[in-house]
């Protein structure tokens, strides 16, 4: 077993990437298009959601690479993943009730998936910044 396998930060990064690549599929269209066509959400909402989703996907798909980033980059990632979609875009909070498992199952599952990635990424970045023991800054 290599040191990489024993390192909890490396394990978390690998877990995020593995889950991301295993679940990656097209999420455009479907439920989101139907909500736009029926006038329940705006195209601006869809653009914001897709942009947020793509940013989280980008970080999740390269989680292991975050371990090599400098402090400035890690703080940017931390800022980017610090809030859920509906907390970051308060103007769309009313849309939250439209996205349910019954009404929009694919979009509902996608939002849960994004939120899980976001939380894991936040944990990963905080672990990298604080070091394996969580007590000292590990990244200058």
C-alpha positions as CSV (number, residue, x, y, z in Angstrom):
1,X,0.0,0.0,0.0
2,X,1.4,3.4,-0.9
3,X,1.5,6.5,1.2
4,X,-1.1,8.0,-1.2
5,X,-3.6,5.3,0.0
6,X,-3.0,6.1,3.6
7,X,-3.3,9.8,3.3
8,X,-6.9,10.9,4.2
9,X,-6.7,14.0,2.0
10,X,-5.7,11.8,-1.0
11,X,-8.4,9.4,-0.2
12,X,-11.1,12.1,-0.1
13,X,-9.9,13.6,-3.3
14,X,-9.9,10.2,-5.1
15,X,-13.4,9.5,-3.7
16,X,-14.7,12.8,-5.1
17,X,-13.2,12.2,-8.5
18,X,-14.3,8.6,-8.7
19,X,-17.9,9.5,-7.8
20,X,-17.8,12.4,-10.3
21,X,-16.5,10.4,-13.3
22,X,-18.8,7.4,-12.4
23,X,-21.9,9.6,-12.4
24,X,-21.1,12.0,-15.2
25,X,-23.9,12.3,-17.7
26,X,-25.7,14.9,-19.6
27,X,-28.0,17.0,-17.4
28,X,-28.9,19.7,-19.8
29,X,-32.4,19.6,-21.2
30,X,-35.1,17.4,-19.7
31,X,-36.6,18.8,-16.5
32,X,-34.9,22.2,-16.8
33,X,-36.1,22.8,-20.3
34,X,-39.6,21.8,-19.3
35,X,-39.5,24.4,-16.5
36,X,-38.4,27.1,-18.9
37,X,-41.0,26.2,-21.6
38,X,-43.8,26.3,-19.0
39,X,-42.6,29.7,-17.8
40,X,-42.0,28.4,-14.3
41,X,-38.3,29.5,-14.4
42,X,-36.4,32.0,-16.5
43,X,-33.5,31.3,-18.8
44,X,-31.4,33.4,-16.4
45,X,-32.1,30.8,-13.7
46,X,-31.1,28.0,-16.0
47,X,-27.8,29.8,-17.0
48,X,-27.0,30.5,-13.3
49,X,-27.7,26.8,-12.4
50,X,-25.7,25.4,-15.2
51,X,-22.8,27.7,-14.5
52,X,-22.8,26.8,-10.9
53,X,-23.1,23.1,-11.7
54,X,-20.2,23.3,-14.2
55,X,-18.0,25.1,-11.7
56,X,-18.6,22.4,-9.1
57,X,-18.2,19.6,-11.7
58,X,-14.8,21.1,-12.8
59,X,-13.5,21.1,-9.2
60,X,-14.9,17.6,-8.6
61,X,-13.4,16.2,-11.7
62,X,-9.9,17.4,-10.7
63,X,-10.1,17.0,-7.0
64,X,-6.7,15.4,-6.7
65,X,-5.1,18.3,-8.5
66,X,-6.3,20.7,-5.7
67,X,-3.6,19.2,-3.4
68,X,-1.0,20.9,-5.6
69,X,-2.6,24.3,-5.6
70,X,-1.2,27.3,-3.8
71,X,-3.0,29.0,-0.9
72,X,-4.5,31.7,-3.1
73,X,-6.0,29.2,-5.5
74,X,-7.4,27.1,-2.7
75,X,-9.0,30.2,-1.0
76,X,-10.7,30.9,-4.4
77,X,-12.0,27.4,-4.6
78,X,-13.1,27.6,-1.0
79,X,-15.0,30.8,-1.8
80,X,-16.6,29.2,-4.9
81,X,-17.9,26.2,-3.1
82,X,-18.7,27.9,0.3
83,X,-22.5,28.3,-0.5
84,X,-25.1,26.1,-2.0
85,X,-26.8,27.3,-5.2
86,X,-29.9,28.7,-3.5
87,X,-27.8,30.5,-0.8
88,X,-25.5,32.0,-3.5
89,X,-28.4,33.1,-5.7
90,X,-31.0,34.2,-3.3
91,X,-33.1,35.7,-6.1
92,X,-33.9,32.2,-7.2
93,X,-35.0,30.8,-3.9
94,X,-38.6,30.7,-5.0
95,X,-37.6,28.2,-7.6
96,X,-36.5,25.7,-5.0
97,X,-40.1,24.6,-4.4
98,X,-40.5,23.8,-8.1
99,X,-37.7,21.2,-8.1
100,X,-39.0,18.1,-6.4
101,X,-38.5,14.4,-6.7
102,X,-42.0,14.1,-8.0
103,X,-42.1,17.0,-10.5
104,X,-38.5,17.1,-11.7
105,X,-36.7,13.9,-10.7
106,X,-33.6,14.3,-12.8
107,X,-33.0,17.9,-11.8
108,X,-33.8,17.1,-8.2
109,X,-31.2,14.3,-8.1
110,X,-28.7,16.6,-9.9
111,X,-29.1,19.3,-7.3
112,X,-28.5,16.7,-4.6
113,X,-25.4,15.5,-6.4
114,X,-24.1,19.0,-6.9
115,X,-24.6,19.7,-3.2
116,X,-22.8,16.5,-2.1
117,X,-19.8,17.4,-4.4
118,X,-19.8,21.0,-3.0
119,X,-19.8,19.8,0.6
120,X,-17.0,17.2,-0.1
121,X,-15.0,19.8,-2.0
122,X,-15.3,22.3,0.9
123,X,-14.1,19.6,3.3
124,X,-11.2,18.7,1.0
125,X,-10.0,22.3,0.6
126,X,-10.3,23.0,4.3
127,X,-8.3,19.8,5.0
128,X,-5.6,20.8,2.5
129,X,-5.4,24.3,4.0
130,X,-5.3,23.1,7.6
131,X,-3.1,20.0,7.1
132,X,-3.8,16.4,7.9
133,X,-4.1,17.0,11.7
134,X,-6.4,20.0,11.2
135,X,-4.3,22.3,13.5
136,X,-1.8,24.1,11.3
137,X,-1.8,25.8,8.0
138,X,-0.3,23.3,5.6
139,X,-0.3,25.5,2.5
140,X,1.9,28.7,2.5
